[in-house]
Amino acid sequence: MILNVTFWAFSALAVFSGWRVFRADSMVRAAYWLLLSFAAVGIILVLLKAEFLGLILILMMGGEMTIMAVFMVAFMMNPAGLNPMTMVHRNSVAIVAGVVSFLAIAALGLFARFPVARAPAGVDPTRKLGVELLGNSMLVFQTAGVTLLAAMIAAIAISSARGRYGDADQGSVEPDQMVTAPAGDVAAAAAHDPAPVISPGVHQ
């Protein structure tokens, strides 16, 4: 009974958070809603006795979404990726594609006959699955993981120590905006005010 309630609760959470991905108004919020959706699916896989697949899904999606959010906070022109922005394009096509995909996957889960096969005694299914998935690319994936970790640490250091608008511990001050004026106005202002006048297209 408890397993059934847990299964349906995380199923509802996965669907709800997946829907929220397309309702969020920023890249960072969408990334973490997507992370929550994948985490719920991973827990469902654990409940279905696919512990390795469920935990590796949570691990991979947790790292991927965190890295993406950190890079958006560090480098997006939209400060921290948190300002409202349009997250959905071609709404009608997206809705049709989403509904069709959902119905196809739901029908597969409800009506397909999945084989029942048990691992032979003395065989480590986790190791066999890892070799089957990665094969000779194991070293490449391990190297890529270390590289992504180094890039994430560097992005955090850049975004936390020195922001786009100044040092983080001294507050954030926006740079002066570009000031433009017609050439006649610039000459008139210079004649009445000896102070330096900003020419067209030059930052203060």
C-alpha positions in Angstrom: 0.0 0.0 0.0 2.8 2.4 1.0 4.7 1.6 -2.2 1.6 2.3 -4.4 0.9 5.6 -2.7 4.6 6.6 -3.1 4.6 5.6 -6.7 1.6 7.6 -7.6 2.7 10.6 -5.5 6.1 10.8 -7.3 4.4 10.2 -10.7 2.1 13.2 -10.0 5.2 15.2 -8.9 7.1 14.3 -12.1 4.1 15.4 -14.3 3.5 18.6 -12.4 7.2 19.7 -12.3 7.5 18.8 -16.0 4.5 21.1 -16.7 6.1 23.8 -14.6 9.2 23.7 -16.8 7.2 25.3 -19.5 5.4 27.8 -17.2 8.5 29.2 -15.5 9.6 32.6 -16.6 13.4 32.2 -16.4 16.0 29.7 -17.5 17.2 29.0 -13.9 13.8 28.2 -12.6 13.0 26.0 -15.6 16.3 24.1 -15.0 15.5 23.3 -11.4 11.9 22.4 -12.2 13.3 20.0 -14.8 15.7 18.6 -12.2 12.8 18.0 -9.8 10.9 16.1 -12.6 13.9 13.9 -13.4 14.5 13.2 -9.7 10.9 12.1 -9.3 11.3 9.7 -12.3 14.6 8.4 -10.8 12.8 7.6 -7.5 10.1 5.8 -9.5 12.8 3.7 -11.1 14.2 2.8 -7.7 10.7 1.7 -6.6 10.5 -0.5 -9.7 13.7 -2.2 -8.5 15.9 -0.5 -11.2 18.1 1.0 -8.5 21.1 1.6 -10.7 19.1 3.4 -13.5 17.2 5.5 -11.0 20.2 6.7 -9.0 22.3 7.3 -12.0 19.4 9.4 -13.5 19.3 11.5 -10.4 23.1 11.9 -10.3 23.4 12.9 -13.9 20.4 15.2 -14.0 21.4 16.8 -10.7 24.9 17.6 -12.0 23.7 18.6 -15.4 21.0 21.0 -14.2 23.3 22.5 -11.6 26.1 23.1 -14.1 23.6 24.7 -16.5 22.2 27.0 -13.8 25.6 28.0 -12.6 26.8 28.9 -16.1 23.6 30.9 -16.7 24.0 32.8 -13.5 27.7 33.5 -14.4 27.5 34.5 -18.1 23.9 35.3 -19.2 23.3 38.8 -20.4 19.9 38.5 -18.6 21.3 39.0 -15.0 21.4 35.6 -13.3 18.9 34.2 -15.8 16.2 35.2 -13.4 14.4 38.1 -15.1 11.1 37.2 -16.8 11.5 35.9 -20.3 9.5 33.9 -22.8 10.3 30.2 -22.4 7.9 28.8 -25.0 7.9 29.2 -28.7 5.5 27.9 -31.4 2.9 27.1 -28.7 0.4 25.2 -30.8 3.1 22.9 -32.3 4.6 22.3 -28.9 1.2 21.4 -27.3 0.4 18.9 -30.1 3.8 17.3 -29.9 3.7 17.0 -26.1 0.2 15.5 -26.1 1.0 13.0 -28.8 4.3 12.0 -27.1 2.6 11.6 -23.8 -0.2 9.4 -25.2 2.3 7.2 -27.1 4.5 6.7 -24.1 1.5 6.1 -21.8 0.1 3.5 -24.2 3.5 1.8 -24.4 3.6 1.6 -20.6 0.1 0.3 -20.3 -0.2 -2.2 -23.1 3.3 -3.4 -24.0 4.5 -6.8 -22.7 7.9 -6.4 -21.1 10.1 -9.5 -20.8 10.8 -11.0 -17.4 14.5 -11.9 -17.2 16.6 -12.6 -14.1 20.3 -12.1 -14.0 22.3 -15.3 -13.9 23.8 -16.2 -10.5 27.3 -14.8 -9.9 27.0 -12.0 -12.4 27.1 -8.3 -11.4 24.3 -6.7 -13.5 25.4 -3.2 -12.6 28.9 -3.8 -14.0 27.6 -5.6 -17.1 25.2 -2.7 -17.8 28.0 -0.1 -17.4 30.2 -2.0 -19.8 27.3 -2.4 -22.3 26.5 1.3 -22.1 30.0 2.8 -22.3 32.2 0.0 -23.6 35.6 1.5 -24.7 34.4 5.0 -24.0 34.7 4.6 -20.2 37.9 6.7 -20.0 36.4 9.4 -22.2 33.3 9.7 -19.9 35.5 9.8 -16.8 37.7 12.5 -18.3 34.6 14.5 -19.4 33.2 14.3 -15.8 36.4 15.7 -14.3 36.5 18.5 -17.0 32.9 19.5 -16.2 33.7 19.5 -12.5 36.6 21.9 -13.1 34.5 24.1 -15.3 31.7 24.3 -12.7 34.2 25.2 -10.0 35.7 27.9 -12.2 32.2 29.3 -13.1 31.3 29.5 -9.4 34.6 31.3 -8.7 34.0 33.8 -11.5 30.4 34.5 -10.6 31.0 34.8 -6.8 34.3 36.7 -6.6 33.9 39.2 -9.4 30.6 40.0 -10.9 29.8 41.7 -14.1 29.1 45.0 -12.2 31.8 44.8 -9.6 33.1 42.9 -6.6 30.4 40.8 -5.0 31.4 41.9 -1.4 31.0 45.6 -2.3 27.6 45.4 -3.9 26.5 45.5 -7.5 26.5 48.8 -9.4 25.3 49.0 -13.0 27.6 50.6 -15.4 26.7 54.0 -16.9 24.4 53.8 -19.8 25.4 54.9 -23.3 24.5 58.5 -23.9 23.9 59.7 -27.4 23.1 63.2 -28.7 23.0 64.9 -32.1 26.2 66.6 -33.1 24.5 70.1 -33.0 23.4 69.5 -29.4 26.9 68.4 -28.4 28.4 71.6 -29.9 25.8 73.8 -28.1 26.4 72.1 -24.8 30.1 72.4 -25.2 29.8 76.2 -25.8 27.8 76.7 -22.6 29.5 74.2 -20.4 33.3 73.8 -20.3 32.9 70.4 -18.7 33.7 67.4 -21.0 30.7 66.4 -23.1 30.1 62.8 -24.1 30.2 62.4 -27.9 27.7 60.2 -29.6 28.1 56.5 -29.1 30.7 56.8 -26.3 30.3 55.3 -22.8 30.7 57.4 -19.8 
